[in-house]
């Protein structure tokens, strides 16, 4: 299991320190769940100085695929690696919709992350309109196929996918465990077609979208749900830790 917290654009570096400290002090005994804390870039340096537990990863929320250069405002994989960042969220629906990120652009980032030994958490998910038009699987298929194109066979076990139905993000509307399982199983089937069944079984597929302490256990109990990507409920150390505990 992998439980990842996506803080989005919340918390100053100063505020972040106390949240990270509170999380760390509550998970010292937990070794069977991988935990990722993905604060804004401005908290990565202080987060890096605080985290030493092996199963607690520091994560970023985005990166640029080029190694360096004239890309004002961007951050490269090597800059993240230098701060002991282990994973990076890529293709989040907020980046797709507000910042115009395309499947092709996201794919470049995924490949660059893997080349730099960063674990990409590739996000996919349909909008409400797409679900109502029965286009969920078509959208997921396109996002997954384009997102993972060109990944070398030996790097696949480093890949993490996150299914985040857009209509469930920040809305309090969660996919039912059955709805999540249906799409997760479909993603795994796609991965087994693209790579192999053996490889597909190694990819962790997280669910994200209004996951909270009171609904986490039933979602995480689904056979193809290998963890969660948590937004709002990860901003409070106690609720994030409760979700981690429901993955034990
Ligand atoms: P919420 O948990 O706030 O719905 O956000 C989910 C998400 O977008 C995580 O990346």
Boltz pocket constraint, residues with backbone or C-beta under 6 A from the ligand:
constraints:
  - pocket:
      binder: B
      contacts: [[A, 6], [A, 92], [A, 164], [A, 168], [A, 169], [A, 170], [A, 171], [A, 172], [A, 208], [A, 209], [A, 210], [A, 211], [A, 229], [A, 230], [A, 231], [A, 232], [A, 233]]
      max_distance: 6.0
